[in-house]
Amino acid sequence: MKHQPIFLKPIFKDRIWGGAALKEQFGYDIPSNTTGECWAISAHPNGQSIVAEGEFKGKTLGELWDDHRELFGNLEGEKFPLLTKILDANKDLSVQVHPDDEYANEHENGEFGKTECWYIIDCKENAEMVYGHNAKSKEELVEMIENGKWNDLLRRVKIKPGDFFYVPSGTIHALCEGTLVLETQQSSDTTYRVYDYDRVDANGNKRELHLQKAIDVTTIPHNDPVLNILTEEKEGVRITTFIEAEYFSVYKWEINGTAALTRNAPFLIVSVIDGEGKVIINDEAYEWKKGDHFIIPAAIKDFIVEGKAEWIVSLPSLINGK
């Protein structure tokens, strides 16, 4: 298994805003037509990916991290650092914000903070998202929240398929109706809701808001991160660097034919968002298709990919120590 890609079975989460796009687009066996999240590569206790085949079949990613750290280049840290999801925003998500490591460690029982990023796989025409806010001070933020001045407070931006957004902790944000996104994030499940459109669940209850914590952690004023997106052409593959940041680096690999590649990190996380093909390692071929998610472990340095596909590839940028 150390010289094979580690294919993982995703976990699915029902959400008030979810839909059926995960089945329609990727063929997943989703539990309901309000499935909002595919936790594709996760060692978080709230939803662990399971190894699909091979020597470690049936084990969780967390068990591999604990018991076979050599698969991950002996990277330090108590917890697997990243979490990859696909989100189906069939309806608007709540407006929310996430804490940084320091605040989460203090207030959320040692949980990581949550810096994340989004690759827009698909969205309806003229789709948008909430990305940032217009308050100039904490006092103005509090006043606008308390008086429900959401149209004045929230900053909306247009989105289209292929767009990439970096969402550091402290950024007020929300995906909006009709959006399918691949999310790379710190391995955290801490979200502070600021506004939920006064929606109620099947029992007539509104979802909990977390206004004080949200106000505590929101970055004021909002500043858009500056992205230096670069594209490199190699034989058989075009590699787009979206971000190389504090917690993760994220790339898009557009494979067209045959490409010889080298793992340049302790391990690689791969999500196949379109197409199919195979990866060849030591003359052994492993097939993959749209909707597959796998890890290329530390023992694999050089490999060949064949096919026509789009991968989103991520890797941890820093040692994940606590």
Disulfide bonds with the S-S distance in Angstrom:
none
